[in-house]
């Protein structure tokens, strides 16, 4: 496989990036939207090595293994795997599991998930779908709506965790929480992890649901389920608790783990 320098990769990647700077119809771009979009793309492609790895995978028709990438870029397998899993968690790569005929660890092959990298303002924001989902949940009894919303988030969280590291060994809770926060940032939440006095928390400074989450607070249960699902796949069962949200007038959404 032809090798590219980091400089060549950085010049080439913008050709694959679609930048949309228009606000949602009827609503102008806000500083929060802009920051979330920048943090989302930076979380995935802020590292030059990760950009080079993405371009190598994107240029392959069949996808590449960790070993392929490590040799191409000149990295240790574990370092290459770390970057590949981050890209998979953000939805830029797809992981295919290949079971070997003989007993042993399944082989993973990474391939590009889509032809373009969407860099939109606001990041992954869809007022219409959020409002529709909120109104649909409002037709159910409150407890049932909350349970269903969290269940949907949990299932998607498990899916994201599997995309990050299917079949890999579990991580420490601290490492898993940090990975969840980074993954949420890649999906437009502008999140970071904190740890004080033995308590871990994830703080999200932007909500992709926007106004819909304020009008329909039950949507916050999706976020709680998303965190719980990802942690279940990366670490084990936990009971995340949402202690503050935009819907309750806070300046950020805080989830205690």
N, C-alpha and C positions, 0 to 999 in steps of 0.2 A: 504494500500500500504506500502511495506517495506520501512523504512527510512534509508538513508545512511548518514554517517558523511561526512563533506567536504573532509576530508583526504581520505576516501574510494572512493569518487567520483573522486578526482584528480588522484588516482591510476588507476581507471577504464577507464576514458575518453581516454587516449592515445591509448587504444585498438581500438577505433572507428575512430582514426585520420589517414588519409593517407597523408604522407609527401613525396612530390616529389621535389627533389632539382636540377633536371636537368634543364638547360636553354632551351629556345626554339631552335629548330633545327637550327643550323647555327648561333646562337647568344648566347654568354656566359651570365651568370648571372651578373647583374650590381648591384652596391650598392642601386640604386633607386628601382630596382625590389625587392631586399631583404627587404628593409625597408617597402615598400608597403605591401608585403606579411605578415610581422610580425605585422604591424599596423592593417591589416585587421583581422587577427585571434585574436589579442589582444583586439580589439574593441568589439568583440563578446564574448570572453571567458577569458578576463583578470581578471574579477571579480569572486572570488571563489563561491559566491552565485549564480551567473548566470550559472556557470558550473554545480552546483548541480541541478539547475532548469532544465537545458537542459537535464541532464541525467535522471531526473525523468520523463520528457515528453517522451524522447526517449524510456524509458523502458515500457511505457504504450501502449497497443494495440489500445485502443479507443481514446486516447488523453485525455487531462486534462483541467479542467476549472481553472480560476483564483483562485477560492475558494479552489479547490483541491490542487493547488500548495502552496497557502498561509498556509494551514493547514499542509501540508507535510514538508515544509521547516521552518515554524514558522515565517511567515512574515505577515505584514498588507496587505490586498488585493491590495491597491494602489501600494505598493512597488513590489509585485509579478507581477502585471500587467505591470509595467515599464520594468522589466527585460524580460518578455515574449514578449512585443512589440519590444524591441531591437533585440531579437533573430529572430523574425518574419521579421523585416526590413532587416536583413542581409541574409535572405533566408534559415535560419536553421530550422524554424518552419513554419507550415501552419496553418492559422486560418480558422476554419469552423464556419459559422454563422448558428445558429439553431433558427428558428422563433417559438416562443411559440404560442400555439393555442389561448390563451387569449392575450389581449393587454398588452404591456409592452416592456421592453428593450430586444432585441434579446440576446440570450446566445452565448458566444464565447467558442469554444473548440480548444485547441492547440495540434497539433501533429507534429511529426518529419517529416521534408521535405525529407530527404534522409538517406541512411544507413551509409554514410561516410562523414566526414568533410574533404574537399579537401584543403590542405595547399600546394599550388603550387608556384613555382618561374618561371616567375613572376605571381602575383596574377591575376587570371581571364584575362589573356592576350591571345589574339588570333590574331596574325599578319595576318593570311590568311583571316579570316572573315572580319577584319578591312579593309584590302586592297580591298577585293572584294566589300564591301559596299561602300568604297570611290570611286572606279572606276564606280560602278553602278550610284551613285549620280552625278558623273562627266558627265554622258551622258545627264543629264537634264539641262535646263537653270539655271544659278546660283541662282536666286531668288527662283525658284521652288525647287531646290535641298535643299537650306537652310530651306525652309518652311517644306518640307517633313521630313528632318532630325530632326528638332525641334519637329515636331508633333509626331514622333516615340518616342523621348525622353520623351515628355510630357505625352503620354499615359502610358509609363512604370513607370514614376514618380507617376502618380495617382494610379497605381497598387501597388507600394511599400507603398504609404501612406495608402492605404486601408488595406494592410497586417499588417501594424504597429498598427493601431487603427481604425478598421472599425466601423463607427457609433458613435465614441467617440466625445466629445466636442472639439471644436477647441482650439488651443493654442495661446499664444502670439507670435508675430513675432519673437522676440528674441529666444524664446524656440524652435519654428519651425525651424529656421535657424540652431541652434545648433544640432537639431535632424537630419536635412538633411546632415550636415557635417559628423556626426557620421555614418550615413547610407552610404554615399559615401565612407568613409574609409573602411567600411565593404565590399565594392565592389571593392576595389583596388585603390582608388583615393588618399589615404593618405591625407585626407582633414581636415581642422579645420575652425572654425568660428572666426571672428574678429569683433570688434565694436569700431569705433573711430569717434568722432565728429558727432554722430548721424547717422553714415553710417554703415550698416551691410554688411559684405562681407564673401564669402566662398573662401578659398584658398586651392587649390589642388596641392600637391607637386609631384604627380605621375599621369600618364595617362594610363589607361588599354589598350588604342588603340595603344600606343607606336609610332613607326615610321609611322604607317599608318595615324595618325592624323597630323603629320608634312607634309607628302606627300599630304594629302587630308584635308585641314583645314575645309572643310564643316562638317567634323565629330564633330567639336566643337559645332555645333548647337544641336547635340544630348545631350551633357552635359547641355547646357542652357535649353533645354526642360525638361530634367530630374529634374533639380532644380525647374523649374517653376511648373512642375506637382506635385512634392512632397509638395511644399509649398501650392499649391492649395488645396490639400487634408488635410493638417495639419493646415493651417491658413486661406487661402483665395487667391484670384487672386493677383498676383504681376507681375512685369515686370523686371526680372533679366537681367543684362547687363554684358556680358563678356568683361572685360577691358584689359585682358592680357592672353596669352596662350603660350604653348610650340611651337605651330605652328608659332607664331609671334616672336619667339626667346627669350621669357621670361623664367625665371627659375621656374615658377609656373603658373597655370591657376587661375585667379582671377575673381570671379563673384560678382558684386555689386547687392544688393537687395534693 
